[in-house]
Amino acid sequence: MVRFFVALILSGFAVAESQAQVASSSPTSSSSTPQTTPSVSTSAGRFELLRKAFEQLSAEQQERILQNFHRWQDLSQDEREVLRQRERVQRQKLETSISEAYQKSGLQLNDEQRAQFRKRYLQERRRLEEQLVHDIQEKRQAGNAAIIEMLKKEFTNPKAPAAAAAH
């Protein structure tokens, strides 16, 4: 779900930036004096990076991002705020987890090393979460198969329905 909103926010940002660029490039502005401010050029640079990243995605991924963006646009302001708040809480929990991991490690790292620790922790944490999801899915499938087998035996046994009807 987090990936959905990250993609959605990036898409929204890209659209907002492109609209801002179109609005700021009015035909009445003089070409002899550049009116680019640092924040606009930074935004333009970010937009360009987003555009390039979007173009590098597969057609399926691009389509999914656009669908998610349209879903986001269809949400009410209250629904958007609820999702933003949920994302903030989740991000805060992750930051707390990173801080706890750093403390438990007992390491004394400089800022660069600490940033690297954070990055590696997030990578390994993501890998762990994916493995847990995979393991749970396998257990669920095995459990469902066992339930189906049990019910199959129960309902193919002619005595079970007769005994149930007698009570």
Rosetta blueprint (number, residue, H / E / L):
1 M L
2 V H
3 R H
4 F H
5 F H
6 V H
7 A H
8 L H
9 I H
10 L H
11 S H
12 G H
13 F H
14 A H
15 V H
16 A H
17 E H
18 S H
19 Q H
20 A H
21 Q H
22 V H
23 A H
24 S H
25 S L
26 S L
27 P L
28 T L
29 S L
30 S L
31 S L
32 S L
33 T L
34 P L
35 Q L
36 T L
37 T L
38 P H
39 S H
40 V H
41 S H
42 T H
43 S H
44 A H
45 G H
46 R H
47 F H
48 E H
49 L H
50 L H
51 R H
52 K H
53 A H
54 F H
55 E H
56 Q H
57 L L
58 S L
59 A H
60 E H
61 Q H
62 Q H
63 E H
64 R H
65 I H
66 L H
67 Q H
68 N H
69 F H
70 H H
71 R H
72 W H
73 Q H
74 D H
75 L L
76 S L
77 Q H
78 D H
79 E H
80 R H
81 E H
82 V H
83 L H
84 R H
85 Q H
86 R H
87 E H
88 R H
89 V H
90 Q H
91 R H
92 Q H
93 K H
94 L H
95 E H
96 T H
97 S H
98 I H
99 S H
100 E H
101 A H
102 Y H
103 Q H
104 K H
105 S H
106 G L
107 L L
108 Q L
109 L L
110 N L
111 D H
112 E H
113 Q H
114 R H
115 A H
116 Q H
117 F H
118 R H
119 K H
120 R H
121 Y H
122 L H
123 Q H
124 E H
125 R H
126 R H
127 R H
128 L H
129 E H
130 E H
131 Q H
132 L H
133 V H
134 H H
135 D H
136 I H
137 Q H
138 E H
139 K H
140 R H
141 Q H
142 A H
143 G H
144 N H
145 A H
146 A H
147 I H
148 I H
149 E H
150 M H
151 L H
152 K H
153 K H
154 E H
155 F H
156 T H
157 N L
158 P L
159 K H
160 A H
161 P H
162 A H
163 A H
164 A H
165 A H
166 A H
167 H L
